[in-house]
Amino acid sequence: MKYIANFSFDIESKNEHGSFSMVASAPDPDDAVEKFKKKILKNAKKGANGGMFDDIEEIYFDSLIEMDKAPDNPVIMNFKSGHFDDMGWGEISLDLADAPDDMACYGWADEETEDGSEPETTGPFIKFNK
């Protein structure tokens, strides 16, 4: 399977918000997530990749898109819109109405609570000790 992961982050000291995507092949979503995490941690070493992760303290996992192959017709993914002043964002990770049947989209959440329910908030996917 092919996976596209979408991530976001804030750099509070610079009042900036950013996002990035990654793509990989993996046998299942868990393996894909582990590949993405290893790659981010490798590239987060001080100064790696021109220091792109140097000021980032937390990275959030926004969505994971799964597909057998790239679709023949274009599909809108990772659409974000909002106001920077109040951080009111609207987001569509995958336009399911337009996506082929072999495409799926997953969110990432913290571990379930003791009663088996979903957590109310999602914490950082990766938190750096800066």
ROMI-908767 format. One line per 8 residues: number of its first residue (from 1); their letters; for each residue x, y, z of N, C-alpha, C. Coordinates in steps of 0.02 Angstrom, whole numbers, plus 50000, padded with zeros to 5 digits. Each point is the difference from the previous one (the first is absolute). Layout:
<atoms>
NUM	A	X:Y:Z:X:Y:Z:X:Y:Z; ...;
</atoms>
This chain:
<atoms>
1	MKYIANFS	50042:49941:50000:49958:50059:50000:50044:50062:50000; 49972:50055:49975:50033:50065:50000:49966:50043:50053; 50039:50040:50035:49974:50042:50053:50027:50071:49993; 49955:50049:50010:50019:50070:50004:49980:50024:50069; 50048:50026:50037:49986:50025:50068:50006:50076:49999; 49953:50032:50035:50000:50073:50006:50011:50020:50072; 50047:50046:50010:50021:50021:50066:49994:50076:50006; 49994:50025:50061:50000:50072:50012:50041:50015:50063;
9	FDIESKNE	50019:50063:50005:50040:50021:50058:49992:50076:50009; 50015:50022:50061:50002:50071:50016:50070:50017:50025; 50023:50058:49982:50062:50027:50028:49979:50062:50039; 49986:49989:50064:49971:50054:50040:50046:50059:50006; 50066:49989:50004:50047:50056:50008:49999:50047:49939; 49978:49974:49943:49998:50041:49938:49928:50013:49978; 49951:49978:50039:49929:50007:49983:49987:49972:49929; 50025:49941:49987:49993:49967:49935:49964:49934:50007;
17	HGSFSMVA	49964:49982:49948:49968:49934:49995:50023:49970:49934; 50013:49936:49999:50022:49968:49938:49973:49930:49994; 50011:49971:49942:49979:49931:49988:50046:49970:49947; 50000:49934:49998:50037:49963:49949:49968:49932:49991; 50017:49969:49944:49974:49933:49984:50058:49954:49986; 49988:49935:50009:50049:49949:49984:49964:49943:49963; 50037:49964:49959:49971:49944:49963:50046:49939:50008; 49970:49940:50006:50038:49939:50007:49957:49940:49981;
25	SAPDPDDA	50033:49945:49983:49967:49936:49991:50010:49960:50064; 49949:49962:50020:50004:49958:50060:49945:49948:49995; 50009:49943:50036:49948:49947:49997:49935:50019:50036; 50004:50047:50050:49939:50019:50036:50011:50069:50031; 49945:50031:50025:50006:50067:50028:50049:50006:50058; 50002:49951:50045:50046:50004:50057:50073:50002:49978; 50018:49960:49950:50068:50001:49974:50015:50067:49966; 49951:50028:49965:50010:50065:49968:50013:50054:50053;
33	VEKFKKKI	49960:50000:50052:50008:50050:50053:50069:49994:50032; 50022:49940:50012:50066:49989:50029:50055:50026:49954; 49994:49988:49935:50048:50026:49951:50002:50077:50002; 49942:50031:50002:49997:50073:50001:50033:50027:50063; 49986:49969:50057:50029:50022:50063:50076:49996:49999; 50027:49944:49976:50073:49991:49996:50031:50053:49955; 49969:50014:49944:50027:50049:49953:50000:50070:50031; 49946:50019:50033:49998:50066:50032:50054:50005:50054;
41	LKNAKKGA	50006:49949:50042:50050:50002:50053:50071:50004:49972; 50012:49964:49946:50066:50003:49968:50014:50070:49973; 49951:50029:49968:50010:50066:49970:49996:50056:50051; 49977:49986:50061:49994:50051:50051:50065:50011:50038; 50051:49962:49985:50065:50012:50032:50023:50070:49983; 50026:50036:50049:50018:50070:49993:50037:50013:49934; 49973:50045:49960:50032:50020:49938:49986:49956:49940; 49969:49941:50009:49986:49955:49944:49949:50033:49954;
49	NGGMFDDI	50005:49986:49936:49955:50028:49949:49996:50076:50004; 50057:50031:50010:50002:50073:50004:49968:50027:50063; 49990:49958:50050:49971:50022:50063:49925:50009:49999; 49965:49969:49953:49928:50012:49993:49960:49983:50063; 50024:49955:50042:49963:49981:50060:50030:50032:50064; 50051:50042:49993:50037:50025:50058:49956:50038:50050; 49953:50040:49979:49959:50041:50045:49934:49967:50020; 49987:49941:49974:49936:49966:50012:50004:49959:50064;
57	EEIYFDSL	49952:50011:50044:49998:49962:50063:49953:49941:49997; 49945:50006:49962:49950:49947:49995:49975:49993:49929; 49991:49938:49978:49972:49986:49935:49936:49960:50011; 49946:50021:49966:49936:49967:50005:49985:49960:49936; 49975:49940:50009:49981:49957:49944:49928:50015:49982; 49989:50031:49942:49933:50022:49981:49960:49945:49966; 50031:49963:49954:49963:49948:49965:50047:49953:49963; 49973:49942:49985:50036:49949:49961:49954:49977:49944;
65	IEMDKAPD	50023:50008:49939:49961:49979:49942:50031:49936:49972; 49958:49951:49988:50022:49935:49977:49971:49987:49930; 50042:49971:49956:49976:49983:49933:50041:49942:49972; 49968:49962:49956:50036:49946:49965:50048:50028:49949; 49977:50051:49964:50041:50032:49948:49975:50071:49991; 50040:50040:49966:49978:50069:49988:49938:49998:49956; 49950:50042:50015:49939:50000:49960:50011:50026:49930; 49960:49977:49953:50004:50024:49931:49979:50073:49994;
73	NPVIMNFK	49949:50019:50037:49976:50069:50000:50022:50036:50063; 50015:50064:49996:50023:50037:50059:49949:49999:50057; 50026:49998:50061:49959:50001:50061:50029:50055:50045; 49957:50042:50027:50022:50053:50045:50017:49970:50068; 50060:50017:50026:50022:49976:50065:50032:50058:50038; 49997:49996:50065:50034:50046:50046:49983:50073:49987; 49936:50014:49989:49975:50068:49990:49990:50033:50068; 50031:50059:50009:49994:50037:50063:49982:50072:49984;
81	SGHFDDMG	49957:50029:50041:49981:50069:49991:49985:50030:50069; 50020:50063:50011:49986:50030:50064:50030:50069:50006; 49994:50027:50061:50027:50066:50016:50059:49992:50047; 50055:50033:49985:50059:49995:50043:49990:50035:50067; 49958:50052:50002:49993:50039:50062:49967:49961:50056; 49950:49959:49985:49967:49963:50054:50007:49924:49992; 50040:49978:49952:50013:49929:49988:49937:49960:49990; 49948:50031:49971:49940:49964:49982:50010:49965:49934;
89	WGEISLDL	50008:49934:50000:50018:49962:49940:49944:49954:49980; 49992:49992:49935:49959:49947:49972:50046:49955:49961; 49989:49935:50002:50047:49954:49968:49963:49941:49970; 50021:49980:49940:49976:49939:49968:50062:49961:49982; 50011:49942:50032:50059:49960:49985:49993:49963:49934; 49939:49975:49985:49988:49964:49938:49928:50011:49980; 49989:50023:49939:49933:50010:49974:49971:49932:49981; 49967:49968:50049:49975:49931:49990:49948:49996:49945;
97	ADAPDDMA	49963:50053:49987:49950:49999:49947:50033:49992:49932; 50063:50020:49994:50036:49999:49937:50051:49944:49997; 50012:49966:50056:50053:49950:50004:49977:49932:49975; 50046:49962:49969:49983:49932:49980:49987:49956:50061; 49968:49943:49989:49982:49955:50055:50060:49973:50038; 50059:49997:49968:50058:49971:50034:50038:50051:50042; 49974:50061:50008:50032:50050:50042:49962:50006:50066; 50038:50007:50054:49970:50009:50067:50040:50053:50037;
105	CYGWADEE	49970:50030:50050:50033:50051:50040:49990:49984:50073; 50054:50005:50039:49998:49986:50071:50026:50060:50039; 49976:50009:50061:50028:50049:50045:50048:49965:50047; 50036:50038:50038:50044:49972:50050:49978:50026:50067; 49995:49956:50050:49978:50021:50067:50043:49967:50052; 50000:50029:50059:50034:49970:50057:49967:49933:50015; 50030:49964:50044:49972:49936:50021:49929:50009:50027; 49959:49949:49993:49932:50003:50027:50002:50007:50076;
113	TEDGSEPE	49947:50027:50027:49995:50006:50072:49986:49931:50031; 50002:49997:50066:49989:49936:50034:49932:49969:49985; 49949:50042:49987:49934:49973:49986:49991:49983:49926; 50054:50007:49960:49997:49982:49930:49977:50056:49954; 49983:50058:50028:49978:50055:49958:50059:50038:49971; 49986:50038:49947:50052:50041:49969:50020:50057:50047; 50064:50021:50000:50019:50057:50042:49968:50064:49973; 49989:50048:50044:49968:50063:49978:50047:50042:49959;
121	TTGPFIKF	50064:50000:50014:50049:50038:49962:50056:49954:49977; 50032:50021:49948:50057:49963:49975:50063:50037:50017; 50046:49967:50032:50064:50030:50017:50047:49998:49941; 50060:50027:50009:50049:50000:49945:50019:49929:49979; 50012:49992:49936:50026:49938:49973:50073:49992:50021; 50037:50055:49995:50070:50002:50021:50010:50063:50041; 50032:49993:50057:50017:50058:50041:50076:50000:50011; 50032:50054:49978:50072:50006:50006:50018:50033:50066;
129	NK	50055:49978:50029:50026:50032:50061:50048:50054:49979; 49976:50061:49999:50043:50057:49978:50018:50043:50058;
</atoms>
